[in-house]
């Protein structure tokens, strides 16, 4: 089902002949990310995930073709780690943008994120850490979902997540041990983002006043996942209808 990991030494020789490390993006005990660049301005990210580790999500990501999801190029296996080469999405994060943007602009951004989420969810991948820092607007104005360190595969046989992950304020209630995360978990986080883009604050502080958007937000932010939209495509359709009433 998945592409096998390529030979680490062979791939490392190819990469090191062309690219050099220009920046450290993340450095933790479990993994690290560095930015690689060549003399022609091409860039990519090398993620090292130290063993023991489950990289099943990355193997599936490697076969997902969506302009709204950061691309995984190659996966190699070393003695003590997995080495993952991925697309460097150059641009600005949603965190970098001024919030309180127009409703229509915010809805357009979130509808593009929905497309990326739908591609992930079709492959049973739940991101679990959607937040403004993990959404990039690239220099060519493409919306990209990045950072899959917290992502997991949804498995029908599981009652809950094996690890509690997510960012407080964006994480859905079930991420704190109540139920297993699924695609509706990401929809919760996405609608927190939508509200913050429009109002500049968390929905618990102030909800968007547009009644059409507010109705969507209230549905997605329900404590009970069964009361939310079933998938990102359904949410996208609702947003497209609400967009007609946006300023």
Secondary structure as UniProt FT lines:
FT   STRAND          6..7
FT   HELIX           8..18
FT   STRAND          20..27
FT   STRAND          31..37
FT   TURN            39..40
FT   STRAND          43..50
FT   HELIX           56..61
FT   TURN            62..63
FT   TURN            67..68
FT   STRAND          72..77
FT   STRAND          81..87
FT   STRAND          91..93
FT   HELIX           94..96
FT   HELIX           103..122
FT   TURN            123..124
FT   STRAND          125..126
FT   HELIX           132..134
FT   STRAND          135..138
FT   TURN            139..140
FT   STRAND          143..145
FT   TURN            149..150
FT   STRAND          152..153
FT   TURN            156..157
FT   TURN            168..170
FT   HELIX           173..176
FT   TURN            177..178
FT   HELIX           183..199
FT   TURN            203..205
FT   HELIX           211..220
FT   HELIX           225..227
FT   HELIX           232..243
FT   TURN            244..245
//
